[in-house]
């Protein structure tokens, strides 16, 4: 669990560290697709050439999942 009040600011980004032949990562926030990344690094709020964009989450408790896939077509999850 991450307490946003423990962080130095209100903006953040989350990067999914993956192993193997991963070509896409789907980030879900509270069971709804939030972001699909089709190139590494795979980040919740995206990036531009490794420069991570900052984003804000709504106030409250959230569940974040990141699912890696082997193809952009999203037919073959790795987990």
C-alpha positions in Angstrom: 0.0 0.0 0.0 1.1 3.5 -0.8 0.0 6.4 1.3 0.0 9.5 -1.0 0.4 11.7 2.1 3.8 10.0 2.7 5.1 11.2 -0.8 6.8 14.5 -1.3 4.2 15.7 -3.8 0.8 14.9 -5.2 1.9 13.8 -8.7 3.5 10.5 -9.4 4.0 7.7 -12.0 4.3 4.0 -11.7 6.6 1.9 -13.9 6.0 -1.9 -14.5 9.3 -3.8 -14.3 8.9 -6.8 -16.7 11.0 -9.8 -17.7 10.9 -11.8 -20.9 9.3 -11.0 -24.3 6.8 -8.4 -23.1 5.5 -6.1 -25.8 2.5 -4.5 -24.0 1.4 -3.8 -20.4 -2.2 -3.0 -19.5 -2.6 -1.0 -16.4 -6.0 -1.3 -14.6 -7.1 1.0 -11.9 -10.0 -0.3 -9.8 -10.7 -3.1 -12.4 -11.0 -0.6 -15.3 -8.5 -0.3 -18.0 -6.6 2.9 -17.4 -3.6 2.8 -19.7 -2.2 0.4 -22.3 1.5 0.8 -23.0 3.0 -0.8 -26.2 6.6 0.0 -25.7 9.1 -0.1 -22.8 9.4 1.5 -20.4 5.8 0.6 -19.4 4.4 3.4 -17.2 1.0 4.2 -15.8 1.0 7.8 -16.9 3.2 7.2 -19.9 6.6 8.6 -20.8 8.5 10.4 -23.6 11.8 8.8 -24.3 12.2 7.7 -20.7 11.1 11.0 -19.3 8.1 10.0 -17.1 5.0 12.1 -17.2 3.4 13.0 -13.9 -0.2 12.1 -13.1 -2.6 12.4 -10.2 -4.9 9.8 -8.8 -8.3 10.8 -7.4 -8.6 11.0 -3.6 -9.4 7.6 -2.0 -8.3 4.0 -2.0 -7.4 2.3 -5.3 -6.2 -1.1 -6.6 -3.7 -0.9 -9.4 -2.7 -3.9 -11.5 -0.3 -4.2 -14.4 -0.7 -7.2 -16.8 2.1 -8.0 -19.3 1.4 -9.4 -22.7 3.6 -11.0 -25.3 2.0 -9.3 -28.3 0.4 -5.9 -29.0 -2.8 -7.8 -29.9 -3.3 -8.6 -26.2 -4.2 -12.2 -26.9 -1.5 -13.8 -24.8 -1.1 -12.7 -21.2 2.0 -13.8 -19.4 0.4 -14.3 -16.0 
